[in-house]
Amino acid sequence: MFSSFGQIAGRSQLLILSLMIFAQGSAFGATIPYLSVTAIGTLGMSDQSYSLLVLVSSISAVTISVSLGILSDMLGDRRHMLIAMSALGVVGYGAIYLFPSVPVFLGATSLVVPFFYATSSLLFASARLETGDLDQGDAAAVNATLRAIVSAAWVLTPAGLGLALGASGSMIGAWGLASLFCLFILICALFALKPNGSRAVRDGKTPGFFAALKELAARDMLIRMISIAAITSTLRLSGTIWPLILTLELGGKTADVGLIAGMTALTEIPFMLMWAHLLKRHCIIGIIVTAALGYGGYMVALSFAAAPWQIYTLALPGAAFAAALLAIPLNYFQDLFPGRPGLGTAFLPINSFLGNGLNAAAFAIGSHFLGYSGTAWLGLVLAVLGVVGLLSVERRVARSA
């Protein structure tokens, strides 16, 4: 299990990238949990304006990340892109911290910070290139370990900020910290990353920009994207409904929500490392299917919870299956385009966007007709539909090969 850490520690560029990935995850973890509280509670933004902001920033992030992912495969050297995107992160987060107002928050969050979001795809694509000489299982295990590093950042940073700034009544300081994390990434990209990777980064046969977009829109790829989005949307749906079940139906307290969320996030990290180890011996499709059905079963169990302690008990199996669904899809998409990690990694923001849409639709329908506990069953439906779609396309591709 710890061989992946050895691979990371033994490769200087991969070690630097892992530190940059932790900083990138910390910047997200410092701001995203407090986005609505700061926009509405601190700055006085209306609910409607905030909803529009979330939509616009999501579309911007997907468009920018996919475009830069494809361009990074065409141009080869991702270092200059990382320099530019992290510099925009310094500017965007820093502007919100230094000039906290609704216009600045709107402009920075919808137009500037989404460029920094693209660093996630660029960093993981760069890391994939650094493992190009490893076999597929070992490379996937390293990738999953790097994803666990992101989760560690999400555990440590929000908790630390909550303790440091919670008493002040304002979380604007979180944006200042995020700007410093962006500055760290910028410094690493400028002075620590090699100008050109030691491994091959550009194939002369790499398709052009629009040809790559056409590949994304191919039937089999669309089925894969929608299937994985359906599977991973169960994570978002669960995160929406279990706090509501706990507090509104079972009489739990808001403190219980924080404890369970923190416990789940901590537990996911070792399970991510476990799944990374299993990737060396087992088929990636089998792992995704197992985790999807297992998480669907966890959501069904949520619907039968009759006391707060049962939600606590279910957190462990839920975290075990969630860890795979958080870490493994990146490897799956990158394996589809082994010579073009930028294109493979570009599926992540698309998957996130589609997953958010499916979650919103499932919650709206389920909460209206089924109640919160009944909505949990829709998680199983989404998981099963995703598994069926994924297996069908993989079998069809295998038969035609």
TAHUJO-V32795 format. One record per residue. N is the residue number from 0. RES is the residue in one letter. OMEGA is omega as a letter, one per 30 degrees, with the letter a starting at -180 (999 if undefined). Layout:
{{N | RES | OMEGA} {N | RES | OMEGA}}
This chain:
{{0 | M | a} {1 | F | l} {2 | S | l} {3 | S | l} {4 | F | l} {5 | G | l} {6 | Q | a} {7 | I | a} {8 | A | a} {9 | G | a} {10 | R | a} {11 | S | a} {12 | Q | l} {13 | L | l} {14 | L | l} {15 | I | l} {16 | L | l} {17 | S | l} {18 | L | l} {19 | M | l} {20 | I | l} {21 | F | l} {22 | A | l} {23 | Q | l} {24 | G | l} {25 | S | l} {26 | A | l} {27 | F | a} {28 | G | l} {29 | A | a} {30 | T | a} {31 | I | l} {32 | P | a} {33 | Y | a} {34 | L | a} {35 | S | a} {36 | V | a} {37 | T | a} {38 | A | a} {39 | I | a} {40 | G | a} {41 | T | a} {42 | L | l} {43 | G | l} {44 | M | l} {45 | S | l} {46 | D | a} {47 | Q | l} {48 | S | l} {49 | Y | l} {50 | S | l} {51 | L | l} {52 | L | l} {53 | V | l} {54 | L | a} {55 | V | a} {56 | S | l} {57 | S | l} {58 | I | l} {59 | S | a} {60 | A | l} {61 | V | a} {62 | T | a} {63 | I | a} {64 | S | l} {65 | V | a} {66 | S | a} {67 | L | l} {68 | G | l} {69 | I | a} {70 | L | a} {71 | S | l} {72 | D | a} {73 | M | a} {74 | L | l} {75 | G | a} {76 | D | a} {77 | R | a} {78 | R | a} {79 | H | l} {80 | M | l} {81 | L | l} {82 | I | a} {83 | A | a} {84 | M | l} {85 | S | l} {86 | A | l} {87 | L | l} {88 | G | l} {89 | V | a} {90 | V | a} {91 | G | l} {92 | Y | a} {93 | G | l} {94 | A | l} {95 | I | a} {96 | Y | a} {97 | L | a} {98 | F | a} {99 | P | l} {100 | S | a} {101 | V | l} {102 | P | l} {103 | V | l} {104 | F | l} {105 | L | a} {106 | G | a} {107 | A | a} {108 | T | a} {109 | S | a} {110 | L | a} {111 | V | a} {112 | V | l} {113 | P | l} {114 | F | l} {115 | F | l} {116 | Y | a} {117 | A | l} {118 | T | l} {119 | S | l} {120 | S | a} {121 | L | a} {122 | L | l} {123 | F | l} {124 | A | l} {125 | S | l} {126 | A | l} {127 | R | l} {128 | L | a} {129 | E | l} {130 | T | a} {131 | G | a} {132 | D | l} {133 | L | l} {134 | D | a} {135 | Q | a} {136 | G | l} {137 | D | l} {138 | A | l} {139 | A | l} {140 | A | l} {141 | V | l} {142 | N | l} {143 | A | l} {144 | T | l} {145 | L | l} {146 | R | l} {147 | A | l} {148 | I | l} {149 | V | l} {150 | S | l} {151 | A | l} {152 | A | a} {153 | W | l} {154 | V | a} {155 | L | a} {156 | T | l} {157 | P | a} {158 | A | l} {159 | G | l} {160 | L | l} {161 | G | l} {162 | L | a} {163 | A | a} {164 | L | a} {165 | G | a} {166 | A | a} {167 | S | a} {168 | G | l} {169 | S | l} {170 | M | l} {171 | I | l} {172 | G | l} {173 | A | l} {174 | W | l} {175 | G | l} {176 | L | l} {177 | A | l} {178 | S | l} {179 | L | l} {180 | F | l} {181 | C | l} {182 | L | l} {183 | F | l} {184 | I | l} {185 | L | a} {186 | I | l} {187 | C | a} {188 | A | a} {189 | L | a} {190 | F | a} {191 | A | l} {192 | L | l} {193 | K | l} {194 | P | l} {195 | N | a} {196 | G | a} {197 | S | l} {198 | R | a} {199 | A | a} {200 | V | a} {201 | R | l} {202 | D | l} {203 | G | a} {204 | K | a} {205 | T | a} {206 | P | l} {207 | G | a} {208 | F | a} {209 | F | l} {210 | A | l} {211 | A | l} {212 | L | l} {213 | K | l} {214 | E | l} {215 | L | a} {216 | A | l} {217 | A | a} {218 | R | a} {219 | D | l} {220 | M | l} {221 | L | l} {222 | I | l} {223 | R | a} {224 | M | a} {225 | I | a} {226 | S | l} {227 | I | l} {228 | A | l} {229 | A | a} {230 | I | a} {231 | T | l} {232 | S | l} {233 | T | l} {234 | L | a} {235 | R | l} {236 | L | l} {237 | S | l} {238 | G | l} {239 | T | a} {240 | I | a} {241 | W | l} {242 | P | l} {243 | L | l} {244 | I | a} {245 | L | a} {246 | T | a} {247 | L | a} {248 | E | a} {249 | L | l} {250 | G | l} {251 | G | a} {252 | K | l} {253 | T | l} {254 | A | l} {255 | D | l} {256 | V | l} {257 | G | a} {258 | L | a} {259 | I | l} {260 | A | l} {261 | G | l} {262 | M | l} {263 | T | a} {264 | A | l} {265 | L | a} {266 | T | a} {267 | E | a} {268 | I | l} {269 | P | l} {270 | F | l} {271 | M | l} {272 | L | l} {273 | M | l} {274 | W | l} {275 | A | l} {276 | H | a} {277 | L | l} {278 | L | a} {279 | K | a} {280 | R | a} {281 | H | a} {282 | C | a} {283 | I | l} {284 | I | l} {285 | G | l} {286 | I | l} {287 | I | a} {288 | V | l} {289 | T | a} {290 | A | a} {291 | A | a} {292 | L | l} {293 | G | l} {294 | Y | l} {295 | G | l} {296 | G | l} {297 | Y | a} {298 | M | l} {299 | V | l} {300 | A | l} {301 | L | a} {302 | S | a} {303 | F | a} {304 | A | a} {305 | A | a} {306 | A | a} {307 | P | a} {308 | W | l} {309 | Q | l} {310 | I | l} {311 | Y | a} {312 | T | a} {313 | L | a} {314 | A | a} {315 | L | l} {316 | P | l} {317 | G | l} {318 | A | a} {319 | A | a} {320 | F | l} {321 | A | a} {322 | A | l} {323 | A | a} {324 | L | l} {325 | L | a} {326 | A | a} {327 | I | a} {328 | P | l} {329 | L | l} {330 | N | a} {331 | Y | a} {332 | F | l} {333 | Q | l} {334 | D | l} {335 | L | l} {336 | F | a} {337 | P | a} {338 | G | a} {339 | R | a} {340 | P | l} {341 | G | l} {342 | L | l} {343 | G | a} {344 | T | l} {345 | A | l} {346 | F | a} {347 | L | l} {348 | P | l} {349 | I | l} {350 | N | l} {351 | S | a} {352 | F | l} {353 | L | l} {354 | G | l} {355 | N | l} {356 | G | l} {357 | L | l} {358 | N | a} {359 | A | a} {360 | A | a} {361 | A | a} {362 | F | a} {363 | A | a} {364 | I | a} {365 | G | a} {366 | S | a} {367 | H | a} {368 | F | a} {369 | L | a} {370 | G | a} {371 | Y | l} {372 | S | l} {373 | G | l} {374 | T | l} {375 | A | l} {376 | W | l} {377 | L | l} {378 | G | l} {379 | L | l} {380 | V | l} {381 | L | a} {382 | A | a} {383 | V | l} {384 | L | l} {385 | G | l} {386 | V | l} {387 | V | l} {388 | G | a} {389 | L | a} {390 | L | a} {391 | S | a} {392 | V | l} {393 | E | l} {394 | R | l} {395 | R | l} {396 | V | l} {397 | A | a} {398 | R | a} {399 | S | a} {400 | A | 999}}
